[in-house]
């Protein structure tokens, strides 16, 4: 993709301004060719060389503005010493005054204008032009003052417009972000409202299923037909409940979350494979299991797996040269999972635990358990969770 003229001019200031200075010289040449020969300077090649010298500060107006101002003031000695006033000299002073006014703060722009035009006024008084173009010093001073004020005013107007455009763009950007945030907030509020409504529907269906199941169990032997009808109603209600649950999950899922796949959720049985994956990634890990838990709730099993996954991932990131140990213990109706490492642990700061373990604390609290994280005595980091477990079907 090629750059446009404006972009090329902005990205290559020295080359662009050099071409601008050359254009000023060509403009003077064209002006000389259009004037009568009696007004031409005596030595045309020398006059063109001094014209190039007078236009040279324009090439530096953006890359070295103060240097350009100094060079322009230095070229004022040309009319005094050589009795020659190149046309590009006045144009260069106008361009530099405009540039400083348009790109610099007010104080710097005013200082540059004073440094440029006060020596011009002094030169007009000391060595006024002679010949057919000779005019009075008062006229020269007034004319140069008007040119200086006009160049400065145009530059400040352009600078004010640029500032205004930047402010408007920033305001538009902030307004767009606020509008986007409000829209996202409105969508989130509506999703929560719909989720609450669907939750009430699902809870109602589940309650109906529980009542029907209790009634069917009580009349199963006395009235098999009534029990069969109740079971059929439970079957239909369960399908409706499942559909509503899927809708509920679709509502709660954000746009940033991927759609659910058909892969089964991991559990206790996947911890051994997880440990092996981390071991292959470079962190020596050992797994110890004490006691054999019976079938537990899928949510508890998934929570334990996520705790081990998060703790080992953090150890792999932050522990450095270390070893890790995963210990699962089932005793006194509780499942205890402990992940320790011998590394340096996360760095200091308020976010050293991270969002992952905060999420794990919420998961553990959901099942009435506790999660503890922190440094180990002697070095390393420790993550320990204790969750009450009950075999599936035991409470029923």
Secondary structure, DSSP 4 states (H G I P E B T S, - for coil): -PPPHHHHHHH-HHHHHHHHHHHHHHHHHHHHHHS-GGGS-S-HHHHHHHHHHHHHHHHTTTTSHHHHHHHHHHTTHHHHHHS---HHHHHHHHHHHHHHHHHS-HHHHHHHHHHHHHHHHHHHHHS---GGG---HHHHHHHHHHHHHHHHHHHHHHHHHHHHHHHHHHHHHHHHHHHHHHHHHHHHHHHHHHHHHHHHHHHHHHHHHHHHHHHHHHHTTT-HHHHHHHHHHHHHHHHHHHHHHHHHHHHHS-TTSPPP-SPPPP-GGGHHHHHHHHHHTT-EEEEEEES---S--HHHHHHHHHHHHHHHHHHHHH--S-EEEEEEEEETTEEEEEEEE-S--SPSSTTSSHHHHHHHHHHHHHTT-EEEEEEPTTSSEEEEEEEE---TTT--
